[in-house]
């Protein structure tokens, strides 16, 4: 698992895809990854939004930004 964490910190696309798969299919592995990486996130909140194309992920993130942004810049990473 340590190698996956290093790859994630280096923004390796395959490692990110693997972590997303864990988030969707293996809650225990996903929680382990989050526990190990969270200390590097500062005071960040982690929110994952996934879904098939066209179901409204972008619209949902826009609503979340409006509701919780409070004038502060929020960082969104959208991948298609």
PDB file of N, CA, C and O in Angstrom:
ATOM      1  N   UNK A   1       0.826  -1.199   0.000  1.00  0.00           N
ATOM      2  CA  UNK A   1       0.000   0.000   0.000  1.00  0.00           C
ATOM      3  C   UNK A   1       0.867   1.259   0.000  1.00  0.00           C
ATOM      4  O   UNK A   1       0.452   2.294  -0.521  1.00  0.00           O
ATOM      5  N   UNK A   2       2.064   1.180   0.578  1.00  0.00           N
ATOM      6  CA  UNK A   2       2.930   2.353   0.644  1.00  0.00           C
ATOM      7  C   UNK A   2       3.263   2.873  -0.747  1.00  0.00           C
ATOM      8  O   UNK A   2       3.292   4.085  -0.961  1.00  0.00           O
ATOM      9  N   UNK A   3       3.513   1.977  -1.692  1.00  0.00           N
ATOM     10  CA  UNK A   3       3.824   2.398  -3.056  1.00  0.00           C
ATOM     11  C   UNK A   3       2.649   3.166  -3.662  1.00  0.00           C
ATOM     12  O   UNK A   3       2.855   4.173  -4.340  1.00  0.00           O
ATOM     13  N   UNK A   4       1.422   2.703  -3.426  1.00  0.00           N
ATOM     14  CA  UNK A   4       0.241   3.394  -3.948  1.00  0.00           C
ATOM     15  C   UNK A   4       0.172   4.811  -3.390  1.00  0.00           C
ATOM     16  O   UNK A   4      -0.129   5.750  -4.127  1.00  0.00           O
ATOM     17  N   UNK A   5       0.442   4.975  -2.119  1.00  0.00           N
ATOM     18  CA  UNK A   5       0.399   6.304  -1.507  1.00  0.00           C
ATOM     19  C   UNK A   5       1.421   7.239  -2.144  1.00  0.00           C
ATOM     20  O   UNK A   5       1.117   8.404  -2.404  1.00  0.00           O
ATOM     21  N   UNK A   6       2.623   6.741  -2.394  1.00  0.00           N
ATOM     22  CA  UNK A   6       3.642   7.566  -3.047  1.00  0.00           C
ATOM     23  C   UNK A   6       3.188   7.978  -4.443  1.00  0.00           C
ATOM     24  O   UNK A   6       3.347   9.130  -4.849  1.00  0.00           O
ATOM     25  N   UNK A   7       2.625   7.024  -5.165  1.00  0.00           N
ATOM     26  CA  UNK A   7       2.144   7.327  -6.516  1.00  0.00           C
ATOM     27  C   UNK A   7       1.008   8.345  -6.476  1.00  0.00           C
ATOM     28  O   UNK A   7       0.947   9.240  -7.319  1.00  0.00           O
ATOM     29  N   UNK A   8       0.111   8.213  -5.505  1.00  0.00           N
ATOM     30  CA  UNK A   8      -0.990   9.176  -5.374  1.00  0.00           C
ATOM     31  C   UNK A   8      -0.455  10.576  -5.102  1.00  0.00           C
ATOM     32  O   UNK A   8      -0.936  11.549  -5.683  1.00  0.00           O
ATOM     33  N   UNK A   9       0.530  10.681  -4.228  1.00  0.00           N
ATOM     34  CA  UNK A   9       1.110  11.988  -3.914  1.00  0.00           C
ATOM     35  C   UNK A   9       1.810  12.599  -5.123  1.00  0.00           C
ATOM     36  O   UNK A   9       1.950  13.819  -5.216  1.00  0.00           O
ATOM     37  N   UNK A  10       2.245  11.752  -6.044  1.00  0.00           N
ATOM     38  CA  UNK A  10       2.863  12.227  -7.284  1.00  0.00           C
ATOM     39  C   UNK A  10       1.848  12.383  -8.415  1.00  0.00           C
ATOM     40  O   UNK A  10       2.221  12.599  -9.568  1.00  0.00           O
ATOM     41  N   UNK A  11       0.567  12.273  -8.077  1.00  0.00           N
ATOM     42  CA  UNK A  11      -0.544  12.460  -9.021  1.00  0.00           C
ATOM     43  C   UNK A  11      -0.504  11.492 -10.203  1.00  0.00           C
ATOM     44  O   UNK A  11      -0.853  11.851 -11.327  1.00  0.00           O
ATOM     45  N   UNK A  12      -0.075  10.264  -9.930  1.00  0.00           N
ATOM     46  CA  UNK A  12      -0.047   9.227 -10.952  1.00  0.00           C
ATOM     47  C   UNK A  12      -1.481   8.832 -11.317  1.00  0.00           C
ATOM     48  O   UNK A  12      -2.266   8.446 -10.450  1.00  0.00           O
ATOM     49  N   UNK A  13      -1.813   8.932 -12.599  1.00  0.00           N
ATOM     50  CA  UNK A  13      -3.195   8.708 -13.039  1.00  0.00           C
ATOM     51  C   UNK A  13      -3.677   7.287 -12.762  1.00  0.00           C
ATOM     52  O   UNK A  13      -4.828   7.096 -12.369  1.00  0.00           O
ATOM     53  N   UNK A  14      -2.830   6.302 -12.958  1.00  0.00           N
ATOM     54  CA  UNK A  14      -3.241   4.915 -12.688  1.00  0.00           C
ATOM     55  C   UNK A  14      -3.484   4.690 -11.198  1.00  0.00           C
ATOM     56  O   UNK A  14      -4.418   3.983 -10.818  1.00  0.00           O
ATOM     57  N   UNK A  15      -2.654   5.284 -10.366  1.00  0.00           N
ATOM     58  CA  UNK A  15      -2.839   5.154  -8.921  1.00  0.00           C
ATOM     59  C   UNK A  15      -4.130   5.836  -8.486  1.00  0.00           C
ATOM     60  O   UNK A  15      -4.849   5.322  -7.629  1.00  0.00           O
ATOM     61  N   UNK A  16      -4.424   6.984  -9.072  1.00  0.00           N
ATOM     62  CA  UNK A  16      -5.674   7.682  -8.755  1.00  0.00           C
ATOM     63  C   UNK A  16      -6.863   6.830  -9.173  1.00  0.00           C
ATOM     64  O   UNK A  16      -7.842   6.720  -8.434  1.00  0.00           O
ATOM     65  N   UNK A  17      -6.782   6.225 -10.359  1.00  0.00           N
ATOM     66  CA  UNK A  17      -7.863   5.348 -10.827  1.00  0.00           C
ATOM     67  C   UNK A  17      -8.043   4.167  -9.874  1.00  0.00           C
ATOM     68  O   UNK A  17      -9.171   3.781  -9.567  1.00  0.00           O
ATOM     69  N   UNK A  18      -6.940   3.597  -9.408  1.00  0.00           N
ATOM     70  CA  UNK A  18      -7.017   2.473  -8.471  1.00  0.00           C
ATOM     71  C   UNK A  18      -7.665   2.919  -7.160  1.00  0.00           C
ATOM     72  O   UNK A  18      -8.491   2.200  -6.597  1.00  0.00           O
ATOM     73  N   UNK A  19      -7.291   4.097  -6.679  1.00  0.00           N
ATOM     74  CA  UNK A  19      -7.868   4.605  -5.430  1.00  0.00           C
ATOM     75  C   UNK A  19      -9.364   4.869  -5.584  1.00  0.00           C
ATOM     76  O   UNK A  19     -10.134   4.617  -4.658  1.00  0.00           O
ATOM     77  N   UNK A  20      -9.777   5.370  -6.734  1.00  0.00           N
ATOM     78  CA  UNK A  20     -11.208   5.584  -6.984  1.00  0.00           C
ATOM     79  C   UNK A  20     -11.942   4.249  -6.982  1.00  0.00           C
ATOM     80  O   UNK A  20     -13.041   4.140  -6.439  1.00  0.00           O
ATOM     81  N   UNK A  21     -11.332   3.233  -7.590  1.00  0.00           N
ATOM     82  CA  UNK A  21     -11.935   1.897  -7.583  1.00  0.00           C
ATOM     83  C   UNK A  21     -12.093   1.398  -6.155  1.00  0.00           C
ATOM     84  O   UNK A  21     -13.130   0.831  -5.811  1.00  0.00           O
ATOM     85  N   UNK A  22     -11.076   1.600  -5.314  1.00  0.00           N
ATOM     86  CA  UNK A  22     -11.198   1.213  -3.909  1.00  0.00           C
ATOM     87  C   UNK A  22     -12.341   1.972  -3.238  1.00  0.00           C
ATOM     88  O   UNK A  22     -13.105   1.391  -2.468  1.00  0.00           O
ATOM     89  N   UNK A  23     -12.458   3.257  -3.526  1.00  0.00           N
ATOM     90  CA  UNK A  23     -13.527   4.062  -2.922  1.00  0.00           C
ATOM     91  C   UNK A  23     -14.901   3.522  -3.301  1.00  0.00           C
ATOM     92  O   UNK A  23     -15.834   3.567  -2.500  1.00  0.00           O
ATOM     93  N   UNK A  24     -15.020   3.015  -4.517  1.00  0.00           N
ATOM     94  CA  UNK A  24     -16.310   2.508  -4.987  1.00  0.00           C
ATOM     95  C   UNK A  24     -16.572   1.065  -4.571  1.00  0.00           C
ATOM     96  O   UNK A  24     -17.724   0.677  -4.375  1.00  0.00           O
ATOM     97  N   UNK A  25     -15.501   0.255  -4.433  1.00  0.00           N
ATOM     98  CA  UNK A  25     -15.693  -1.187  -4.263  1.00  0.00           C
ATOM     99  C   UNK A  25     -15.099  -1.795  -2.995  1.00  0.00           C
ATOM    100  O   UNK A  25     -15.463  -2.916  -2.638  1.00  0.00           O
ATOM    101  N   UNK A  26     -14.206  -1.102  -2.310  1.00  0.00           N
ATOM    102  CA  UNK A  26     -13.519  -1.691  -1.160  1.00  0.00           C
ATOM    103  C   UNK A  26     -13.326  -0.621  -0.085  1.00  0.00           C
ATOM    104  O   UNK A  26     -12.283   0.027  -0.009  1.00  0.00           O
ATOM    105  N   UNK A  27     -14.353  -0.457   0.736  1.00  0.00           N
ATOM    106  CA  UNK A  27     -14.355   0.618   1.731  1.00  0.00           C
ATOM    107  C   UNK A  27     -13.175   0.517   2.695  1.00  0.00           C
ATOM    108  O   UNK A  27     -12.610   1.538   3.086  1.00  0.00           O
ATOM    109  N   UNK A  28     -12.802  -0.691   3.079  1.00  0.00           N
ATOM    110  CA  UNK A  28     -11.696  -0.852   4.025  1.00  0.00           C
ATOM    111  C   UNK A  28     -10.377  -0.327   3.446  1.00  0.00           C
ATOM    112  O   UNK A  28      -9.652   0.402   4.122  1.00  0.00           O
ATOM    113  N   UNK A  29     -10.066  -0.691   2.208  1.00  0.00           N
ATOM    114  CA  UNK A  29      -8.843  -0.201   1.575  1.00  0.00           C
ATOM    115  C   UNK A  29      -8.907   1.306   1.371  1.00  0.00           C
ATOM    116  O   UNK A  29      -7.909   2.002   1.557  1.00  0.00           O
ATOM    117  N   UNK A  30     -10.073   1.812   0.989  1.00  0.00           N
ATOM    118  CA  UNK A  30     -10.225   3.254   0.774  1.00  0.00           C
ATOM    119  C   UNK A  30      -9.974   4.022   2.066  1.00  0.00           C
ATOM    120  O   UNK A  30      -9.277   5.036   2.061  1.00  0.00           O
ATOM    121  N   UNK A  31     -10.535   3.544   3.166  1.00  0.00           N
ATOM    122  CA  UNK A  31     -10.325   4.212   4.455  1.00  0.00           C
ATOM    123  C   UNK A  31      -8.853   4.182   4.871  1.00  0.00           C
ATOM    124  O   UNK A  31      -8.342   5.151   5.433  1.00  0.00           O
ATOM    125  N   UNK A  32      -8.178   3.072   4.592  1.00  0.00           N
ATOM    126  CA  UNK A  32      -6.758   2.965   4.921  1.00  0.00           C
ATOM    127  C   UNK A  32      -5.944   4.008   4.155  1.00  0.00           C
ATOM    128  O   UNK A  32      -5.066   4.657   4.724  1.00  0.00           O
ATOM    129  N   UNK A  33      -6.235   4.165   2.878  1.00  0.00           N
ATOM    130  CA  UNK A  33      -5.534   5.159   2.061  1.00  0.00           C
ATOM    131  C   UNK A  33      -5.799   6.563   2.592  1.00  0.00           C
ATOM    132  O   UNK A  33      -4.872   7.359   2.738  1.00  0.00           O
ATOM    133  N   UNK A  34      -7.053   6.865   2.881  1.00  0.00           N
ATOM    134  CA  UNK A  34      -7.414   8.197   3.379  1.00  0.00           C
ATOM    135  C   UNK A  34      -6.723   8.476   4.710  1.00  0.00           C
ATOM    136  O   UNK A  34      -6.197   9.569   4.917  1.00  0.00           O
ATOM    137  N   UNK A  35      -6.721   7.494   5.614  1.00  0.00           N
ATOM    138  CA  UNK A  35      -6.051   7.680   6.916  1.00  0.00           C
ATOM    139  C   UNK A  35      -4.584   8.041   6.741  1.00  0.00           C
ATOM    140  O   UNK A  35      -4.063   8.914   7.435  1.00  0.00           O
ATOM    141  N   UNK A  36      -3.925   7.369   5.812  1.00  0.00           N
ATOM    142  CA  UNK A  36      -2.497   7.599   5.631  1.00  0.00           C
ATOM    143  C   UNK A  36      -2.193   8.919   4.928  1.00  0.00           C
ATOM    144  O   UNK A  36      -1.147   9.519   5.172  1.00  0.00           O
ATOM    145  N   UNK A  37      -3.083   9.371   4.069  1.00  0.00           N
ATOM    146  CA  UNK A  37      -2.814  10.589   3.303  1.00  0.00           C
ATOM    147  C   UNK A  37      -3.419  11.848   3.919  1.00  0.00           C
ATOM    148  O   UNK A  37      -2.988  12.956   3.599  1.00  0.00           O
ATOM    149  N   UNK A  38      -4.402  11.696   4.789  1.00  0.00           N
ATOM    150  CA  UNK A  38      -5.129  12.855   5.307  1.00  0.00           C
ATOM    151  C   UNK A  38      -4.223  13.835   6.044  1.00  0.00           C
ATOM    152  O   UNK A  38      -4.423  15.046   5.949  1.00  0.00           O
ATOM    153  N   UNK A  39      -3.238  13.338   6.769  1.00  0.00           N
ATOM    154  CA  UNK A  39      -2.364  14.231   7.545  1.00  0.00           C
ATOM    155  C   UNK A  39      -1.642  15.232   6.655  1.00  0.00           C
ATOM    156  O   UNK A  39      -1.190  16.269   7.140  1.00  0.00           O
ATOM    157  N   UNK A  40      -1.526  14.945   5.371  1.00  0.00           N
ATOM    158  CA  UNK A  40      -0.872  15.859   4.432  1.00  0.00           C
ATOM    159  C   UNK A  40      -1.848  16.886   3.851  1.00  0.00           C
ATOM    160  O   UNK A  40      -1.440  17.754   3.079  1.00  0.00           O
ATOM    161  N   UNK A  41      -3.122  16.796   4.213  1.00  0.00           N
ATOM    162  CA  UNK A  41      -4.130  17.657   3.592  1.00  0.00           C
ATOM    163  C   UNK A  41      -4.411  18.936   4.366  1.00  0.00           C
ATOM    164  O   UNK A  41      -5.224  19.746   3.922  1.00  0.00           O
ATOM    165  N   UNK A  42      -3.774  19.142   5.496  1.00  0.00           N
ATOM    166  CA  UNK A  42      -4.066  20.329   6.298  1.00  0.00           C
ATOM    167  C   UNK A  42      -5.438  20.192   6.931  1.00  0.00           C
ATOM    168  O   UNK A  42      -5.731  19.174   7.559  1.00  0.00           O
ATOM    169  N   UNK A  43      -6.274  21.194   6.775  1.00  0.00           N
ATOM    170  CA  UNK A  43      -7.629  21.167   7.328  1.00  0.00           C
ATOM    171  C   UNK A  43      -8.666  20.920   6.245  1.00  0.00           C
ATOM    172  O   UNK A  43      -9.791  21.412   6.333  1.00  0.00           O
ATOM    173  N   UNK A  44      -8.299  20.175   5.247  1.00  0.00           N
ATOM    174  CA  UNK A  44      -9.183  19.956   4.100  1.00  0.00           C
ATOM    175  C   UNK A  44     -10.308  18.983   4.430  1.00  0.00           C
ATOM    176  O   UNK A  44     -10.160  18.088   5.262  1.00  0.00           O
ATOM    177  N   UNK A  45     -11.421  19.181   3.763  1.00  0.00           N
ATOM    178  CA  UNK A  45     -12.498  18.208   3.749  1.00  0.00           C
ATOM    179  C   UNK A  45     -12.335  17.391   2.480  1.00  0.00           C
ATOM    180  O   UNK A  45     -11.942  17.912   1.436  1.00  0.00           O
ATOM    181  N   UNK A  46     -12.636  16.123   2.579  1.00  0.00           N
ATOM    182  CA  UNK A  46     -12.532  15.252   1.417  1.00  0.00           C
ATOM    183  C   UNK A  46     -13.935  14.865   0.985  1.00  0.00           C
ATOM    184  O   UNK A  46     -14.698  14.287   1.759  1.00  0.00           O
ATOM    185  N   UNK A  47     -14.267  15.188  -0.249  1.00  0.00           N
ATOM    186  CA  UNK A  47     -15.570  14.835  -0.799  1.00  0.00           C
ATOM    187  C   UNK A  47     -15.333  14.194  -2.153  1.00  0.00           C
ATOM    188  O   UNK A  47     -14.667  14.773  -3.011  1.00  0.00           O
ATOM    189  N   UNK A  48     -15.867  13.014  -2.346  1.00  0.00           N
ATOM    190  CA  UNK A  48     -15.740  12.338  -3.632  1.00  0.00           C
ATOM    191  C   UNK A  48     -17.089  12.255  -4.313  1.00  0.00           C
ATOM    192  O   UNK A  48     -18.076  11.838  -3.707  1.00  0.00           O
ATOM    193  N   UNK A  49     -17.130  12.648  -5.558  1.00  0.00           N
ATOM    194  CA  UNK A  49     -18.371  12.597  -6.331  1.00  0.00           C
ATOM    195  C   UNK A  49     -18.069  11.857  -7.623  1.00  0.00           C
ATOM    196  O   UNK A  49     -17.254  12.304  -8.430  1.00  0.00           O
ATOM    197  N   UNK A  50     -18.726  10.732  -7.809  1.00  0.00           N
ATOM    198  CA  UNK A  50     -18.529   9.965  -9.030  1.00  0.00           C
ATOM    199  C   UNK A  50     -19.880   9.629  -9.636  1.00  0.00           C
ATOM    200  O   UNK A  50     -20.912   9.712  -8.969  1.00  0.00           O
ATOM    201  N   UNK A  51     -19.863   9.258 -10.880  1.00  0.00           N
ATOM    202  CA  UNK A  51     -21.087   8.838 -11.549  1.00  0.00           C
ATOM    203  C   UNK A  51     -20.862   8.724 -13.033  1.00  0.00           C
ATOM    204  O   UNK A  51     -19.871   9.228 -13.560  1.00  0.00           O
ATOM    205  N   UNK A  52     -21.775   8.067 -13.707  1.00  0.00           N
ATOM    206  CA  UNK A  52     -21.640   7.946 -15.160  1.00  0.00           C
ATOM    207  C   UNK A  52     -21.823   9.302 -15.833  1.00  0.00           C
ATOM    208  O   UNK A  52     -22.422  10.208 -15.254  1.00  0.00           O
ATOM    209  N   UNK A  53     -21.314   9.441 -17.042  1.00  0.00           N
ATOM    210  CA  UNK A  53     -21.435  10.720 -17.755  1.00  0.00           C
ATOM    211  C   UNK A  53     -22.890  11.194 -17.851  1.00  0.00           C
ATOM    212  O   UNK A  53     -23.804  10.425 -18.149  1.00  0.00           O
ATOM    213  N   UNK A  54     -23.061  12.485 -17.588  1.00  0.00           N
ATOM    214  CA  UNK A  54     -24.368  13.102 -17.791  1.00  0.00           C
ATOM    215  C   UNK A  54     -25.326  13.071 -16.624  1.00  0.00           C
ATOM    216  O   UNK A  54     -26.460  13.530 -16.763  1.00  0.00           O
ATOM    217  N   UNK A  55     -24.914  12.543 -15.464  1.00  0.00           N
ATOM    218  CA  UNK A  55     -25.849  12.476 -14.341  1.00  0.00           C
ATOM    219  C   UNK A  55     -25.830  13.721 -13.463  1.00  0.00           C
ATOM    220  O   UNK A  55     -26.671  13.857 -12.574  1.00  0.00           O
ATOM    221  N   UNK A  56     -24.876  14.640 -13.696  1.00  0.00           N
ATOM    222  CA  UNK A  56     -24.921  15.910 -12.991  1.00  0.00           C
ATOM    223  C   UNK A  56     -23.835  16.156 -11.969  1.00  0.00           C
ATOM    224  O   UNK A  56     -24.035  16.958 -11.057  1.00  0.00           O
ATOM    225  N   UNK A  57     -22.685  15.496 -12.085  1.00  0.00           N
ATOM    226  CA  UNK A  57     -21.609  15.735 -11.118  1.00  0.00           C
ATOM    227  C   UNK A  57     -21.169  17.197 -11.128  1.00  0.00           C
ATOM    228  O   UNK A  57     -20.957  17.786 -10.068  1.00  0.00           O
ATOM    229  N   UNK A  58     -21.031  17.780 -12.304  1.00  0.00           N
ATOM    230  CA  UNK A  58     -20.586  19.179 -12.396  1.00  0.00           C
ATOM    231  C   UNK A  58     -21.625  20.127 -11.811  1.00  0.00           C
ATOM    232  O   UNK A  58     -21.273  21.090 -11.130  1.00  0.00           O
ATOM    233  N   UNK A  59     -22.889  19.863 -12.069  1.00  0.00           N
ATOM    234  CA  UNK A  59     -23.953  20.700 -11.499  1.00  0.00           C
ATOM    235  C   UNK A  59     -23.953  20.597  -9.973  1.00  0.00           C
ATOM    236  O   UNK A  59     -24.142  21.597  -9.280  1.00  0.00           O
ATOM    237  N   UNK A  60     -23.742  19.400  -9.462  1.00  0.00           N
ATOM    238  CA  UNK A  60     -23.696  19.210  -8.013  1.00  0.00           C
ATOM    239  C   UNK A  60     -22.518  19.951  -7.393  1.00  0.00           C
ATOM    240  O   UNK A  60     -22.674  20.586  -6.350  1.00  0.00           O
ATOM    241  N   UNK A  61     -21.341  19.885  -8.016  1.00  0.00           N
ATOM    242  CA  UNK A  61     -20.193  20.600  -7.456  1.00  0.00           C
ATOM    243  C   UNK A  61     -20.410  22.109  -7.490  1.00  0.00           C
ATOM    244  O   UNK A  61     -19.957  22.818  -6.592  1.00  0.00           O
ATOM    245  N   UNK A  62     -21.094  22.607  -8.514  1.00  0.00           N
ATOM    246  CA  UNK A  62     -21.407  24.044  -8.567  1.00  0.00           C
ATOM    247  C   UNK A  62     -22.323  24.434  -7.409  1.00  0.00           C
ATOM    248  O   UNK A  62     -22.133  25.485  -6.798  1.00  0.00           O
ATOM    249  N   UNK A  63     -23.312  23.599  -7.104  1.00  0.00           N
ATOM    250  CA  UNK A  63     -24.208  23.877  -5.979  1.00  0.00           C
ATOM    251  C   UNK A  63     -23.461  23.812  -4.646  1.00  0.00           C
ATOM    252  O   UNK A  63     -23.686  24.642  -3.765  1.00  0.00           O
ATOM    253  N   UNK A  64     -22.581  22.835  -4.500  1.00  0.00           N
ATOM    254  CA  UNK A  64     -21.785  22.732  -3.272  1.00  0.00           C
ATOM    255  C   UNK A  64     -20.892  23.955  -3.094  1.00  0.00           C
ATOM    256  O   UNK A  64     -20.742  24.471  -1.987  1.00  0.00           O
ATOM    257  N   UNK A  65     -20.307  24.406  -4.185  1.00  0.00           N
ATOM    258  CA  UNK A  65     -19.456  25.597  -4.148  1.00  0.00           C
ATOM    259  C   UNK A  65     -20.261  26.810  -3.692  1.00  0.00           C
ATOM    260  O   UNK A  65     -19.806  27.582  -2.848  1.00  0.00           O
ATOM    261  N   UNK A  66     -21.446  26.973  -4.248  1.00  0.00           N
ATOM    262  CA  UNK A  66     -22.311  28.106  -3.896  1.00  0.00           C
ATOM    263  C   UNK A  66     -22.740  28.026  -2.429  1.00  0.00           C
ATOM    264  O   UNK A  66     -22.751  29.035  -1.724  1.00  0.00           O
ATOM    265  N   UNK A  67     -23.089  26.831  -1.978  1.00  0.00           N
ATOM    266  CA  UNK A  67     -23.601  26.642  -0.621  1.00  0.00           C
ATOM    267  C   UNK A  67     -22.510  26.742   0.448  1.00  0.00           C
ATOM    268  O   UNK A  67     -22.723  27.356   1.494  1.00  0.00           O
ATOM    269  N   UNK A  68     -21.351  26.148   0.193  1.00  0.00           N
ATOM    270  CA  UNK A  68     -20.330  26.033   1.231  1.00  0.00           C
ATOM    271  C   UNK A  68     -19.102  26.897   1.003  1.00  0.00           C
ATOM    272  O   UNK A  68     -18.258  27.006   1.893  1.00  0.00           O
ATOM    273  N   UNK A  69     -18.980  27.510  -0.156  1.00  0.00           N
ATOM    274  CA  UNK A  69     -17.797  28.306  -0.467  1.00  0.00           C
ATOM    275  C   UNK A  69     -17.638  29.512   0.426  1.00  0.00           C
ATOM    276  O   UNK A  69     -16.520  29.834   0.829  1.00  0.00           O
ATOM    277  N   UNK A  70     -18.719  30.184   0.744  1.00  0.00           N
ATOM    278  CA  UNK A  70     -18.669  31.335   1.635  1.00  0.00           C
ATOM    279  C   UNK A  70     -17.689  32.407   1.195  1.00  0.00           C
ATOM    280  O   UNK A  70     -17.100  33.088   2.035  1.00  0.00           O
ATOM    281  N   UNK A  71     -17.506  32.566  -0.104  1.00  0.00           N
ATOM    282  CA  UNK A  71     -16.579  33.556  -0.609  1.00  0.00           C
ATOM    283  C   UNK A  71     -15.131  33.097  -0.627  1.00  0.00           C
ATOM    284  O   UNK A  71     -14.258  33.794  -1.144  1.00  0.00           O
ATOM    285  N   UNK A  72     -14.878  31.924  -0.064  1.00  0.00           N
ATOM    286  CA  UNK A  72     -13.520  31.377  -0.075  1.00  0.00           C
ATOM    287  C   UNK A  72     -13.317  30.565  -1.345  1.00  0.00           C
ATOM    288  O   UNK A  72     -14.261  29.956  -1.849  1.00  0.00           O
ATOM    289  N   UNK A  73     -12.122  30.548  -1.857  1.00  0.00           N
ATOM    290  CA  UNK A  73     -11.885  29.707  -3.031  1.00  0.00           C
ATOM    291  C   UNK A  73     -11.927  28.234  -2.644  1.00  0.00           C
ATOM    292  O   UNK A  73     -11.304  27.818  -1.667  1.00  0.00           O
ATOM    293  N   UNK A  74     -12.652  27.469  -3.403  1.00  0.00           N
ATOM    294  CA  UNK A  74     -12.693  26.026  -3.203  1.00  0.00           C
ATOM    295  C   UNK A  74     -11.968  25.365  -4.360  1.00  0.00           C
ATOM    296  O   UNK A  74     -12.017  25.846  -5.492  1.00  0.00           O
ATOM    297  N   UNK A  75     -11.306  24.278  -4.074  1.00  0.00           N
ATOM    298  CA  UNK A  75     -10.564  23.560  -5.108  1.00  0.00           C
ATOM    299  C   UNK A  75     -11.379  22.368  -5.574  1.00  0.00           C
ATOM    300  O   UNK A  75     -11.729  21.496  -4.779  1.00  0.00           O
ATOM    301  N   UNK A  76     -11.675  22.335  -6.841  1.00  0.00           N
ATOM    302  CA  UNK A  76     -12.393  21.201  -7.432  1.00  0.00           C
ATOM    303  C   UNK A  76     -11.505  20.574  -8.482  1.00  0.00           C
ATOM    304  O   UNK A  76     -10.882  21.273  -9.281  1.00  0.00           O
ATOM    305  N   UNK A  77     -11.451  19.281  -8.477  1.00  0.00           N
ATOM    306  CA  UNK A  77     -10.745  18.560  -9.529  1.00  0.00           C
ATOM    307  C   UNK A  77     -11.771  17.723 -10.257  1.00  0.00           C
ATOM    308  O   UNK A  77     -12.303  16.761  -9.704  1.00  0.00           O
ATOM    309  N   UNK A  78     -12.048  18.079 -11.474  1.00  0.00           N
ATOM    310  CA  UNK A  78     -13.030  17.355 -12.278  1.00  0.00           C
ATOM    311  C   UNK A  78     -12.298  16.544 -13.326  1.00  0.00           C
ATOM    312  O   UNK A  78     -11.443  17.060 -14.045  1.00  0.00           O
ATOM    313  N   UNK A  79     -12.634  15.302 -13.402  1.00  0.00           N
ATOM    314  CA  UNK A  79     -12.028  14.421 -14.403  1.00  0.00           C
ATOM    315  C   UNK A  79     -13.136  13.778 -15.208  1.00  0.00           C
ATOM    316  O   UNK A  79     -14.106  13.266 -14.649  1.00  0.00           O
ATOM    317  N   UNK A  80     -12.992  13.806 -16.502  1.00  0.00           N
ATOM    318  CA  UNK A  80     -14.009  13.204 -17.366  1.00  0.00           C
ATOM    319  C   UNK A  80     -13.611  11.872 -17.880  1.00  0.00           C
ATOM    320  O   UNK A  80     -14.368  11.245 -18.621  1.00  0.00           O
TER     321      UNK A  80
END
